[in-house]
Amino acid sequence: MALRRATMPDSVLQVVANLVAIGLERARAQDLAQEVEAARQSEQLRTTLIDAVAHEFKKPLTLIKAATTSLLAMSILFCQSALPAMAFDKRLMKLDTRQLLDNALKYASAETAIEIGAQVADGLLSVELTDYGKGIPAEEQLRIFDGFYRSP
């Protein structure tokens, strides 16, 4: 810092220099505070993002765990007699069985059993799945095989 044509005592110049130094330190402190705040916000955003991603991973795992627990809590799936070997479309049979089990698990209460049985009569294999949910109202039963129909 320099002053021209000023006749001031050294003590006044020292005070002015100290005030300028204090101003510079405040400016540096404000810059540092802004950097710290930006870092804090960045960390908060990162934490929020990680929590959201973790939640999205946990959600399907929770559903799988709940379904598995329900299946394990059910009575053990058995037939009264041995079934003969039969030809069927494995992909369609798996799809049909999965849909029936999904619906039974979705609409029956956790405390009730889900029974699966199979029998052969007149050369036809019949698979039956019974849950003890509240059921489908009689007036809607005719529509259960309509594409995309869902009971309210």
C-alpha positions in Angstrom: 0.0 0.0 0.0 1.4 3.4 -0.9 0.2 6.9 -0.4 1.5 9.9 -2.3 1.8 13.3 -0.9 0.4 12.3 2.4 1.9 13.3 5.5 0.6 10.9 8.1 2.2 9.5 11.1 3.4 5.9 10.8 0.7 4.8 13.4 -2.1 6.0 11.1 -0.6 4.1 8.2 -0.3 1.0 10.3 -4.0 1.2 11.3 -5.0 1.6 7.6 -2.8 -1.3 6.7 -4.4 -3.4 9.5 -7.9 -2.6 8.3 -7.0 -3.6 4.7 -5.5 -6.9 6.0 -8.7 -7.5 8.0 -10.8 -6.9 4.9 -8.7 -9.3 2.9 -9.0 -12.0 5.6 -12.8 -11.5 5.6 -12.9 -11.9 1.9 -10.8 -15.2 2.1 -13.0 -16.4 4.9 -16.2 -15.7 2.8 -14.6 -17.6 -0.1 -13.8 -20.5 2.1 -17.3 -20.5 3.7 -18.8 -20.6 0.2 -16.5 -23.6 -0.7 -17.5 -25.4 2.5 -21.2 -24.8 1.8 -20.8 -26.0 -1.8 -19.0 -29.2 -0.5 -21.8 -29.7 2.1 -24.5 -29.4 -0.5 -22.6 -31.7 -2.8 -22.3 -34.3 0.0 -26.0 -33.9 0.8 -26.9 -34.5 -2.8 -24.6 -37.5 -3.0 -26.1 -39.0 0.1 -29.7 -38.4 -1.2 -28.8 -40.0 -4.5 -27.2 -43.0 -2.8 -30.2 -43.4 -0.5 -32.6 -43.3 -3.5 -30.6 -45.9 -5.4 -30.3 -48.1 -2.4 -34.1 -47.9 -1.9 -34.7 -48.9 -5.5 -32.5 -51.9 -5.0 -34.1 -52.8 -1.7 -37.7 -52.6 -3.0 -37.6 -55.6 -5.3 -35.5 -57.5 -2.8 -38.1 -56.8 -0.1 -40.8 -58.1 -2.4 -38.8 -61.3 -3.2 -38.1 -61.8 0.5 -41.8 -61.4 1.4 -42.9 -63.8 -1.3 -40.3 -66.3 -0.3 -41.3 -66.0 3.4 -45.0 -66.5 2.5 -44.2 -69.5 0.4 -42.1 -71.0 3.2 -44.8 -70.4 5.7 -47.4 -72.3 3.6 -48.2 -75.9 4.1 -46.0 -78.3 2.1 -47.3 -78.6 -1.8 -48.2 -82.5 -2.2 -50.5 -84.8 -4.3 -52.5 -87.8 -3.0 -51.0 -90.1 -5.6 -48.2 -90.1 -8.1 -49.0 -88.3 -11.4 -48.3 -89.9 -14.7 -45.7 -88.3 -17.1 -47.5 -85.9 -19.4 -46.4 -83.6 -22.2 -47.1 -79.8 -21.8 -45.6 -76.5 -22.8 -43.1 -75.9 -20.0 -42.9 -72.1 -20.6 -46.7 -71.6 -20.6 -47.1 -73.9 -17.5 -44.5 -71.8 -15.6 -46.2 -68.6 -16.6 -49.6 -69.8 -15.6 -48.4 -71.2 -12.3 -46.5 -68.0 -11.5 -49.5 -65.8 -12.3 -51.8 -67.9 -10.2 -49.4 -67.9 -7.2 -48.8 -64.1 -7.6 -52.5 -63.4 -7.4 -53.0 -65.8 -4.5 -50.2 -64.2 -2.6 -51.4 -60.7 -3.5 -55.1 -61.1 -2.6 -55.1 -63.6 0.3 -54.1 -62.5 3.8 -50.8 -63.7 5.1 -52.4 -65.8 7.8 -54.3 -68.1 5.4 -53.1 -71.1 3.5 -52.7 -71.4 -0.2 -53.3 -75.0 -1.4 -52.0 -76.4 -4.7 -53.3 -79.7 -5.9 -53.1 -81.8 -9.0 -55.1 -84.8 -10.3 -55.6 -86.8 -13.5 -59.1 -87.6 -14.7 -60.0 -89.0 -18.1 -56.5 -88.5 -19.3 -56.4 -84.8 -18.4 -54.1 -83.2 -15.8 -55.9 -80.7 -13.6 -54.0 -78.3 -11.4 -55.9 -76.4 -8.8 -54.8 -73.5 -6.7 -57.0 -72.4 -3.8 -56.5 -69.4 -1.6 -58.8 -68.2 1.1 -58.9 -64.5 0.2 -62.1 -62.5 0.1 -62.9 -63.8 -3.4 -64.3 -62.2 -6.5 -67.9 -60.9 -6.4 -70.3 -63.1 -8.5 -71.1 -60.2 -10.9 -67.4 -59.8 -11.8 -66.6 -63.5 -12.2 -67.7 -63.5 -15.8 -65.1 -60.8 -16.6 -62.0 -62.4 -15.0 -60.7 -63.7 -18.3 -61.2 -60.4 -20.2 -57.9 -59.0 -21.2 -56.6 -56.3 -18.9 -59.7 -56.4 -16.6 -59.0 -55.8 -12.9 -61.7 -55.9 -10.3 -62.0 -52.6 -8.3 
